[in-house]
Amino acid sequence: MSPIKSQRQECIIYSRVVGWLTPTKNWNPGKASEFTDRQTYQTCQNNN
């Protein structure tokens, strides 16, 4: 095994669903598919 692969760690992605943080790897296929379809938005902040 190469030295680089032996130093890697799994990256766990969490998503907030109704106030709870859950790891996406535990989701059923339907929920995982919905997650990939999501769009992110940025809101502007008014600094007055």
N, CA, C and O atoms as a GROMACS GRO file, in nm:
protein
  192
    1MET      N    1   0.085  -0.119   0.000
    1MET     CA    2   0.000   0.000   0.000
    1MET      C    3   0.089   0.124   0.000
    1MET      O    4   0.191   0.130   0.069
    2SER      N    5   0.049   0.223  -0.079
    2SER     CA    6   0.130   0.345  -0.087
    2SER      C    7   0.116   0.426   0.041
    2SER      O    8   0.013   0.418   0.109
    3PRO      N    9   0.218   0.506   0.076
    3PRO     CA   10   0.212   0.587   0.199
    3PRO      C   11   0.096   0.686   0.199
    3PRO      O   12   0.041   0.718   0.304
    4ILE      N   13   0.059   0.737   0.081
    4ILE     CA   14  -0.049   0.835   0.075
    4ILE      C   15  -0.182   0.771   0.112
    4ILE      O   16  -0.258   0.829   0.190
    5LYS      N   17  -0.211   0.652   0.059
    5LYS     CA   18  -0.338   0.586   0.090
    5LYS      C   19  -0.347   0.547   0.237
    5LYS      O   20  -0.456   0.549   0.294
    6SER      N   21  -0.236   0.514   0.299
    6SER     CA   22  -0.241   0.473   0.440
    6SER      C   23  -0.268   0.592   0.532
    6SER      O   24  -0.306   0.571   0.647
    7GLN      N   25  -0.250   0.717   0.484
    7GLN     CA   26  -0.273   0.834   0.567
    7GLN      C   27  -0.412   0.894   0.547
    7GLN      O   28  -0.448   0.988   0.618
    8ARG      N   29  -0.491   0.845   0.454
    8ARG     CA   30  -0.622   0.902   0.425
    8ARG      C   31  -0.724   0.858   0.528
    8ARG      O   32  -0.718   0.748   0.583
    9GLN      N   33  -0.819   0.947   0.553
    9GLN     CA   34  -0.930   0.916   0.642
    9GLN      C   35  -1.060   0.940   0.568
    9GLN      O   36  -1.067   1.022   0.477
   10GLU      N   37  -1.162   0.868   0.607
   10GLU     CA   38  -1.292   0.884   0.546
   10GLU      C   39  -1.348   1.022   0.580
   10GLU      O   40  -1.340   1.066   0.695
   11CYS      N   41  -1.405   1.088   0.483
   11CYS     CA   42  -1.469   1.218   0.503
   11CYS      C   43  -1.619   1.194   0.516
   11CYS      O   44  -1.683   1.150   0.421
   12ILE      N   45  -1.675   1.223   0.631
   12ILE     CA   46  -1.817   1.202   0.655
   12ILE      C   47  -1.890   1.333   0.630
   12ILE      O   48  -1.858   1.435   0.691
   13ILE      N   49  -1.988   1.329   0.541
   13ILE     CA   50  -2.066   1.448   0.508
   13ILE      C   51  -2.195   1.444   0.588
   13ILE      O   52  -2.267   1.345   0.587
   14TYR      N   53  -2.224   1.554   0.657
   14TYR     CA   54  -2.346   1.565   0.736
   14TYR      C   55  -2.439   1.665   0.669
   14TYR      O   56  -2.395   1.759   0.603
   15SER      N   57  -2.568   1.644   0.687
   15SER     CA   58  -2.667   1.738   0.638
   15SER      C   59  -2.767   1.762   0.749
   15SER      O   60  -2.799   1.673   0.828
   16ARG      N   61  -2.816   1.884   0.754
   16ARG     CA   62  -2.914   1.920   0.856
   16ARG      C   63  -3.054   1.892   0.801
   16ARG      O   64  -3.094   1.947   0.699
   17VAL      N   65  -3.126   1.808   0.870
   17VAL     CA   66  -3.263   1.775   0.832
   17VAL      C   67  -3.352   1.802   0.953
   17VAL      O   68  -3.343   1.732   1.054
   18VAL      N   69  -3.436   1.901   0.942
   18VAL     CA   70  -3.531   1.940   1.047
   18VAL      C   71  -3.460   1.951   1.183
   18VAL      O   72  -3.506   1.895   1.282
   19GLY      N   73  -3.350   2.022   1.184
   19GLY     CA   74  -3.281   2.049   1.308
   19GLY      C   75  -3.182   1.943   1.352
   19GLY      O   76  -3.110   1.965   1.450
   20TRP      N   77  -3.175   1.831   1.286
   20TRP     CA   78  -3.084   1.724   1.324
   20TRP      C   79  -2.974   1.710   1.222
   20TRP      O   80  -3.000   1.716   1.102
   21LEU      N   81  -2.850   1.692   1.266
   21LEU     CA   82  -2.739   1.664   1.175
   21LEU      C   83  -2.727   1.513   1.160
   21LEU      O   84  -2.713   1.441   1.259
   22THR      N   85  -2.733   1.465   1.036
   22THR     CA   86  -2.724   1.323   1.011
   22THR      C   87  -2.619   1.296   0.903
   22THR      O   88  -2.609   1.373   0.808
   23PRO      N   89  -2.542   1.188   0.917
   23PRO     CA   90  -2.445   1.154   0.812
   23PRO      C   91  -2.518   1.104   0.688
   23PRO      O   92  -2.609   1.022   0.696
   24THR      N   93  -2.478   1.156   0.571
   24THR     CA   94  -2.548   1.122   0.447
   24THR      C   95  -2.523   0.977   0.406
   24THR      O   96  -2.602   0.921   0.329
   25LYS      N   97  -2.418   0.915   0.454
   25LYS     CA   98  -2.391   0.776   0.414
   25LYS      C   99  -2.494   0.679   0.472
   25LYS      O  100  -2.504   0.566   0.426
   26ASN      N  101  -2.571   0.721   0.573
   26ASN     CA  102  -2.672   0.635   0.634
   26ASN      C  103  -2.809   0.649   0.568
   26ASN      O  104  -2.904   0.581   0.608
   27TRP      N  105  -2.821   0.737   0.470
   27TRP     CA  106  -2.950   0.762   0.408
   27TRP      C  107  -2.989   0.652   0.309
   27TRP      O  108  -2.904   0.584   0.252
   28ASN      N  109  -3.122   0.637   0.291
   28ASN     CA  110  -3.170   0.543   0.190
   28ASN      C  111  -3.147   0.604   0.051
   28ASN      O  112  -3.121   0.724   0.041
   29PRO      N  113  -3.155   0.526  -0.055
   29PRO     CA  114  -3.125   0.576  -0.190
   29PRO      C  115  -3.212   0.695  -0.232
   29PRO      O  116  -3.163   0.784  -0.302
   30GLY      N  117  -3.337   0.699  -0.193
   30GLY     CA  118  -3.425   0.810  -0.229
   30GLY      C  119  -3.381   0.941  -0.167
   30GLY      O  120  -3.378   1.044  -0.234
   31LYS      N  121  -3.347   0.937  -0.040
   31LYS     CA  122  -3.301   1.057   0.029
   31LYS      C  123  -3.166   1.104  -0.025
   31LYS      O  124  -3.143   1.224  -0.040
   32ALA      N  125  -3.078   1.010  -0.055
   32ALA     CA  126  -2.947   1.045  -0.111
   32ALA      C  127  -2.964   1.110  -0.248
   32ALA      O  128  -2.891   1.204  -0.281
   33SER      N  129  -3.057   1.062  -0.328
   33SER     CA  130  -3.083   1.121  -0.459
   33SER      C  131  -3.136   1.263  -0.445
   33SER      O  132  -3.097   1.352  -0.520
   34GLU      N  133  -3.225   1.284  -0.350
   34GLU     CA  134  -3.280   1.418  -0.325
   34GLU      C  135  -3.169   1.514  -0.282
   34GLU      O  136  -3.169   1.631  -0.321
   35PHE      N  137  -3.074   1.466  -0.203
   35PHE     CA  138  -2.964   1.548  -0.155
   35PHE      C  139  -2.878   1.598  -0.271
   35PHE      O  140  -2.833   1.713  -0.270
   36THR      N  141  -2.855   1.513  -0.371
   36THR     CA  142  -2.773   1.554  -0.485
   36THR      C  143  -2.845   1.655  -0.573
   36THR      O  144  -2.781   1.730  -0.646
   37ASP      N  145  -2.978   1.659  -0.567
   37ASP     CA  146  -3.057   1.754  -0.647
   37ASP      C  147  -3.069   1.892  -0.581
   37ASP      O  148  -3.115   1.986  -0.645
   38ARG      N  149  -3.029   1.904  -0.457
   38ARG     CA  150  -3.044   2.032  -0.385
   38ARG      C  151  -2.957   2.140  -0.446
   38ARG      O  152  -2.849   2.114  -0.499
   39GLN      N  153  -3.006   2.263  -0.437
   39GLN     CA  154  -2.929   2.379  -0.480
   39GLN      C  155  -2.902   2.466  -0.358
   39GLN      O  156  -2.986   2.478  -0.269
   40THR      N  157  -2.783   2.526  -0.354
   40THR     CA  158  -2.751   2.615  -0.244
   40THR      C  159  -2.768   2.760  -0.288
   40THR      O  160  -2.745   2.793  -0.405
   41TYR      N  161  -2.806   2.843  -0.198
   41TYR     CA  162  -2.828   2.984  -0.226
   41TYR      C  163  -2.750   3.067  -0.125
   41TYR      O  164  -2.732   3.028  -0.009
   42GLN      N  165  -2.704   3.180  -0.171
   42GLN     CA  166  -2.640   3.276  -0.080
   42GLN      C  167  -2.729   3.398  -0.070
   42GLN      O  168  -2.778   3.449  -0.171
   43THR      N  169  -2.750   3.443   0.050
   43THR     CA  170  -2.829   3.563   0.070
   43THR      C  171  -2.735   3.680   0.094
   43THR      O  172  -2.627   3.662   0.151
   44CYS      N  173  -2.775   3.797   0.053
   44CYS     CA  174  -2.691   3.914   0.077
   44CYS      C  175  -2.718   3.965   0.218
   44CYS      O  176  -2.830   3.957   0.268
   45GLN      N  177  -2.616   4.016   0.279
   45GLN     CA  178  -2.629   4.069   0.414
   45GLN      C  179  -2.617   4.221   0.408
   45GLN      O  180  -2.525   4.275   0.347
   46ASN      N  181  -2.710   4.287   0.469
   46ASN     CA  182  -2.710   4.432   0.472
   46ASN      C  183  -2.634   4.478   0.596
   46ASN      O  184  -2.677   4.450   0.708
   47ASN      N  185  -2.524   4.548   0.577
   47ASN     CA  186  -2.439   4.591   0.688
   47ASN      C  187  -2.460   4.738   0.722
   47ASN      O  188  -2.363   4.812   0.734
   48ASN      N  189  -2.584   4.781   0.737
   48ASN     CA  190  -2.611   4.921   0.770
   48ASN      C  191  -2.593   4.948   0.915
   48ASN      O  192  -2.612   5.061   0.960
   0.00000   0.00000   0.00000
